[in-house]
């Protein structure tokens, strides 16, 4: 039950501890118990971190994992095309088995790339069996996950019965916890949103809400007293600087998905404007039919986009956005997000001898500007080694890949869509 990670470059993301050019991390019973330049831990299992960067696992606080089977299909899609394709055309053909296959492979993919904590923003909304399939998949993946149950796309359908049913199964202590994906006042009206927030407060659930546009959505919530320090606002492109200050004052969180926002025409990511308003942004992948599923590319896009605007962002900011800041947005900052004694040992070891980053002169700069999933050598979740020497431990991927391909092909055939890159979804009103 004791593991010593020794001889690596340690990025603790803990201001009190700082970075160690050469350091050790001691783990006991799944917890970090010591961080120092050298630790004597006779009898402990040893992980040699020579030529490795040791850092907290990444935290992705917004991903629609049910779409994993259609990776890359939406590379050229606008937002309207994505909504029409995934929600209007593809989603009606999902069975619980399809949800399970996509969620399990999607969660394993994220874990493989160093994402030890991930919020699965679920809005397949086909019934309790589909929800249970997603939860089962998250439990089967050896990772920390948050199941964020939401209603269907732009539908006023009630979800409170399902929220209460699943809340009885998912408490706040296990590896899979729960949040509520709100639909927003534009979809349901302000009274419904207020009622759902009261229910979330009653059940002790954090909430996540997609928002954006120039019609003052945050100001409306502020006016009605509906801003919470337990709500993460996703995207937010188009909201005013004063609205960002409202979020900061309320203690709310902001999740930026830079690749999707830039590609689909949402507007410039709010990274820099959020910081200027006193709001710490966080990062998320969003949808893999349109963008890559790893945090390295997400950090790089956010960094490049903001540096191109004002040059003010620093590489270390991105590391914090993708670890401790995102953990805070999920209410998990006491458990994960930094290498701090007392926290769970959610750790990743990145190769520094790989030719794509060698020589690593500045570890932080190398991770943000040149990092990629191929560098992720070892992953621990709550002290358990779940990836070693570049391979997930005790995971038979072959049958899981086969299941996902069968799922994708069946859905595509039922929906009547090609998988050869020629599909050009036409939203309602377009010729």
C-alpha positions in Angstrom: 0.0 0.0 0.0 3.1 2.3 -0.2 4.4 3.6 -3.5 7.5 5.8 -3.9 7.7 7.8 -7.1 11.4 8.8 -7.3 13.8 10.8 -9.3 11.4 12.8 -11.5 10.9 16.5 -12.1 7.9 17.3 -9.9 5.4 20.0 -10.8 3.2 20.0 -7.7 0.8 22.9 -8.8 0.8 23.7 -5.1 2.2 27.2 -4.4 3.4 26.2 -1.0 5.5 23.4 -2.4 6.5 24.7 -5.9 8.4 22.6 -8.4 11.2 20.2 -7.7 13.9 19.7 -10.4 14.5 16.3 -8.8 12.0 15.0 -6.3 10.1 12.1 -4.7 6.4 11.6 -4.0 5.3 9.1 -1.4 1.9 7.5 -1.6 0.2 5.5 1.1 -3.3 3.9 1.0 -4.0 6.0 -2.1 -3.1 9.3 -0.6 -0.1 11.6 -1.1 1.8 11.6 2.2 5.1 13.3 1.4 6.7 15.4 -1.3 10.4 16.2 -1.0 13.7 16.2 -2.9 14.5 12.8 -1.4 12.3 10.4 0.7 13.5 7.3 2.4 10.7 4.7 2.1 12.2 1.3 2.7 9.9 -1.5 1.5 7.7 0.7 -0.7 6.9 -0.2 -4.3 9.1 2.0 -6.4 8.3 3.8 -9.6 11.4 5.1 -11.2 10.6 8.6 -12.6 14.0 9.3 -14.1 13.4 11.2 -17.4 9.8 11.9 -16.4 7.8 14.8 -15.3 5.5 14.0 -12.4 2.4 16.2 -12.2 -1.3 16.1 -11.2 -3.6 14.3 -13.6 -5.6 16.6 -15.9 -9.2 17.5 -15.1 -11.7 17.9 -18.0 -14.9 19.4 -16.6 -17.1 19.2 -19.7 -17.2 16.4 -22.3 -20.2 14.8 -24.1 -18.7 11.3 -24.0 -21.7 9.6 -25.7 -20.4 10.9 -29.1 -17.1 9.0 -29.0 -18.1 6.6 -31.8 -18.3 9.4 -34.3 -14.8 10.8 -33.7 -13.6 13.1 -36.5 -16.8 13.0 -38.5 -17.6 16.6 -37.7 -14.2 18.1 -38.5 -15.8 20.6 -40.9 -19.1 21.1 -39.2 -20.5 24.4 -37.9 -22.4 24.5 -34.6 -25.7 24.2 -36.4 -24.5 21.2 -38.3 -23.2 19.5 -35.2 -26.5 20.0 -33.4 -28.5 18.8 -36.4 -26.2 15.8 -36.9 -25.6 14.5 -33.4 -28.9 15.5 -31.7 -31.4 15.5 -34.6 -30.1 12.6 -36.8 -27.8 10.3 -34.8 -29.0 10.4 -31.2 -32.5 9.0 -31.8 -30.9 5.7 -32.8 -28.8 5.2 -29.6 -29.5 2.1 -27.5 -28.3 1.7 -23.9 -25.6 -0.6 -25.3 -24.4 2.2 -27.7 -24.2 4.7 -24.8 -22.2 2.2 -22.7 -19.7 1.5 -25.5 -19.1 5.1 -26.3 -18.9 6.2 -22.7 -16.5 3.4 -21.7 -14.1 3.9 -24.7 -14.3 7.7 -24.3 -13.5 7.6 -20.6 -10.6 5.2 -21.3 -9.3 7.4 -24.1 -9.3 10.4 -21.7 -7.5 8.4 -19.0 -5.0 7.1 -21.5 -4.1 10.8 -22.3 -3.6 11.7 -18.7 -7.1 12.9 -17.7 -7.6 11.4 -14.3 -10.8 13.3 -13.6 -13.6 14.0 -16.1 -17.1 15.3 -16.1 -19.3 13.4 -18.5 -22.0 16.0 -19.6 -24.7 13.5 -20.6 -27.6 14.7 -22.8 -28.6 11.6 -24.8 -31.8 11.7 -22.8 -33.4 8.5 -24.1 -34.6 7.1 -20.8 -33.4 5.6 -17.5 -31.8 2.6 -19.2 -29.5 4.9 -21.2 -28.5 6.8 -18.1 -27.7 3.6 -16.2 -25.6 2.4 -19.1 -23.5 5.6 -18.9 -23.0 5.3 -15.1 -22.0 1.6 -15.4 -19.4 2.5 -18.1 -18.0 5.3 -15.9 -17.8 2.9 -13.0 -16.0 0.3 -15.1 -13.3 2.7 -16.1 -10.6 2.9 -13.4 -10.8 6.7 -13.2 -12.4 9.5 -11.3 -15.6 10.7 -13.1 -18.5 13.0 -12.5 -21.8 11.9 -14.2 -23.5 15.2 -15.1 -27.1 14.3 -16.0 -28.8 16.7 -18.4 -32.0 16.7 -20.4 -32.2 16.4 -24.1 -31.0 19.1 -26.5 -33.2 22.2 -26.2 -36.2 20.3 -24.7 -38.3 21.3 -21.7 -38.7 17.7 -20.7 -38.5 17.3 -16.9 -35.4 15.5 -15.5 -36.0 15.8 -11.7 -37.3 12.3 -11.3 -34.1 10.9 -12.9 -32.0 13.3 -10.9 -33.4 12.0 -7.6 -33.2 8.4 -8.7 -29.5 8.6 -9.6 -28.6 10.8 -6.7 -29.7 7.9 -4.4 -27.1 5.8 -6.1 -24.2 8.2 -6.5 -22.9 9.9 -3.3 -19.9 12.2 -3.0 -17.4 9.7 -1.7 -16.9 7.2 -4.6 -14.8 7.4 -7.8 -18.0 8.3 -9.7 -19.9 11.2 -8.3 -22.8 13.3 -9.8 -23.7 16.8 -11.0 -26.8 18.2 -12.8 -26.6 19.6 -16.3 -29.1 22.4 -16.4 -30.8 23.5 -19.6 -30.9 27.2 -19.0 -33.6 29.8 -19.0 -33.7 30.1 -22.8 -34.9 26.5 -23.0 -37.1 26.2 -20.0 -37.9 29.6 -18.6 -36.6 31.3 -15.5 -39.1 29.7 -13.2 -38.1 26.2 -14.2 -34.4 27.0 -13.9 -35.0 28.5 -10.4 -36.9 25.4 -9.3 -34.1 23.1 -10.6 -31.5 25.1 -8.8 -33.4 24.8 -5.6 -33.6 21.0 -6.1 -29.9 20.9 -6.8 -29.3 22.8 -3.5 -31.5 20.4 -1.7 -29.7 17.4 -3.1 -26.2 18.9 -2.6 -25.5 18.8 -6.4 -23.2 21.0 -8.3 -24.5 22.2 -11.6 -23.2 22.9 -15.1 -24.9 25.2 -17.7 -24.1 26.0 -21.3 -24.5 29.7 -21.9 -23.4 32.5 -24.2 -24.6 35.2 -26.6 -25.2 39.0 -26.3 -28.7 38.8 -24.8 -27.3 39.2 -21.3 -28.0 35.6 -20.0 -25.8 35.9 -16.9 -27.2 39.3 -16.0 -30.7 37.8 -16.1 -29.7 35.1 -13.7 -28.0 37.6 -11.5 -31.1 39.7 -11.5 -33.1 36.8 -10.3 -30.6 35.8 -7.6 -29.7 32.5 -9.4 -25.9 32.7 -9.6 -24.2 30.1 -7.4 -20.7 29.2 -6.4 -21.6 25.6 -7.3 -22.4 26.3 -11.0 -20.0 26.0 -13.9 -20.9 28.1 -16.9 -19.7 26.4 -20.2 -18.4 28.5 -23.1 -20.0 31.9 -22.4 -18.8 33.5 -25.7 -20.5 36.8 -26.2 -21.3 37.7 -22.6 -20.2 41.0 -21.3 -17.2 41.8 -19.1 -19.6 42.9 -16.4 -21.3 39.5 -16.6 -17.9 37.8 -16.1 -17.4 40.0 -13.0 -20.9 38.8 -11.8 -19.7 35.2 -12.1 -16.5 36.0 -10.3 -18.3 37.8 -7.5 -20.7 34.8 -7.1 -17.8 32.3 -7.1 -19.1 30.6 -10.2 -16.7 28.7 -12.6 -16.2 29.1 -16.3 -15.3 26.2 -18.6 -13.6 27.1 -21.9 -13.6 24.7 -24.8 -11.2 26.6 -27.1 -11.1 24.2 -30.1 -14.8 23.9 -30.4 -15.5 27.5 -29.8 -13.0 28.7 -32.5 -13.9 26.0 -35.1 -17.7 26.3 -34.7 -17.9 30.1 -34.7 -18.7 30.7 -31.1 -16.2 33.5 -31.0 -12.9 34.0 -29.2 -12.5 31.9 -26.0 -13.0 34.0 -22.8 -9.7 32.9 -21.2 -8.1 36.4 -21.0 -11.3 38.3 -20.4 -12.2 36.0 -17.5 -8.8 36.5 -15.9 -9.2 40.3 -16.2 -12.6 40.0 -14.5 -11.1 38.0 -11.6 -12.5 34.7 -12.8 -10.2 31.7 -13.1 -11.1 29.9 -16.3 -10.9 26.1 -16.7 -10.6 23.9 -19.8 -12.6 21.2 -21.4 -12.7 19.1 -24.6 -16.4 19.1 -25.4 -17.1 16.9 -28.4 -14.7 14.5 -30.1 -16.6 14.3 -33.5 -15.1 17.8 -34.0 -11.9 18.1 -32.0 -9.2 16.1 -30.3 -9.9 14.4 -27.0 -6.7 15.3 -25.1 -5.9 18.1 -22.7 -2.5 18.9 -24.3 -4.1 20.1 -27.6 -6.8 21.9 -25.6 -4.2 23.8 -23.5 -2.2 24.6 -26.6 -5.2 26.1 -28.5 -6.2 28.2 -25.5 -2.7 29.4 -25.0 -2.1 30.3 -28.7 -5.5 32.0 -29.1 -5.1 34.2 -26.1 -1.4 35.0 -26.7 -2.4 36.1 -30.2 -4.9 38.5 -28.8 -3.0 40.2 -26.0 0.2 38.2 -25.2 -0.7 38.2 -21.5 -1.2 34.5 -20.8 1.6 32.5 -19.3 2.3 28.8 -19.9 1.9 28.0 -16.2 -1.6 29.4 -16.2 -2.7 26.7 -18.6 -1.4 24.0 -16.3 -3.4 25.4 -13.5 -6.5 25.8 -15.6 -6.3 22.1 -16.5 -5.7 20.8 -13.0 -6.4 22.6 -9.7 -8.8 25.3 -11.2 -10.9 22.6 -12.9 -10.8 20.5 -9.8 -12.2 23.4 -7.9 -15.0 23.9 -10.4 -16.1 20.3 -9.6 -15.8 20.8 -5.9 -13.0 18.3 -5.8 -10.1 20.6 -4.9 -9.6 18.9 -1.6 -9.2 15.5 -3.2 -7.3 16.2 -6.5 -5.8 18.8 -8.8 -2.3 19.2 -7.1 0.4 17.1 -5.6 -0.3 18.0 -2.0 0.0 15.8 1.0 -3.4 14.6 2.1 -4.9 14.6 -1.4 -5.6 11.5 -3.4 -2.7 10.4 -5.6 -4.1 11.3 -9.0 -0.8 11.6 -10.8 0.7 11.3 -14.3 4.3 10.7 -15.4 5.2 12.3 -18.8 8.3 11.2 -20.8 11.0 13.8 -21.2 13.2 11.5 -23.3 10.8 11.4 -26.2 12.2 13.1 -29.3 9.2 15.3 -29.7 10.1 17.2 -26.5 13.7 16.4 -25.9 15.6 18.3 -24.5 13.2 19.5 -21.9 14.7 22.8 -20.7 11.5 24.3 -19.2 9.0 21.5 -18.2 6.0 23.8 -18.1 6.7 25.3 -21.4 7.4 21.9 -23.0 4.1 20.5 -21.7 2.0 23.4 -23.0 3.7 24.0 -26.3 4.7 20.5 -27.4 2.9 18.0 -25.1 0.8 15.1 -26.5 -0.8 11.9 -25.3 2.2 9.8 -26.4 4.2 11.3 -23.5 1.9 9.8 -20.9 3.9 6.9 -19.6 2.2 6.2 -16.2 -1.1 7.2 -14.6 -2.2 6.7 -11.0 -5.8 7.3 -9.8 -6.1 7.4 -6.0 -2.8 5.6 -5.8 -3.7 2.8 -8.1 -1.5 2.4 -11.2 -3.9 2.3 -14.1 -1.4 2.9 -16.9 2.2 1.7 -16.9 4.9 1.9 -19.6 2.4 3.6 -22.0 -0.3 0.9 -21.7 -3.5 0.9 -19.7 -3.4 -1.8 -17.0 -5.8 -4.7 -17.0 -7.9 -3.3 -19.9 -8.6 -5.6 -22.9 -9.2 -3.0 -25.6 -9.7 -5.3 -28.6 -13.3 -6.4 -27.8 -14.1 -2.8 -26.7 -12.9 -1.4 -30.0 -15.0 -4.0 -31.8 -18.1 -3.1 -29.9 -17.7 0.6 -30.6 -17.2 0.0 -34.3 -20.3 -2.2 -34.4 -22.2 0.5 -32.6 -21.1 3.2 -34.9 -21.9 1.2 -38.0 -25.3 0.2 -36.8 -26.3 3.8 -35.8 -25.0 5.2 -39.1 -27.0 2.6 -41.1 -30.2 3.3 -39.1 -29.7 7.0 -39.5 -28.9 6.7 -43.2 -25.7 8.6 -43.0 -22.4 7.9 -44.8 -19.1 7.4 -42.9 -16.8 8.3 -45.8 -16.5 12.0 -45.0 -19.1 13.1 -47.5 -21.9 13.8 -45.1 -22.9 17.4 -45.1 -25.7 17.8 -42.4 -28.3 20.3 -43.4 -30.0 22.0 -40.4 -33.6 22.9 -40.7 -34.1 25.8 -43.1 -31.0 25.1 -45.1 -31.2 23.8 -48.7 
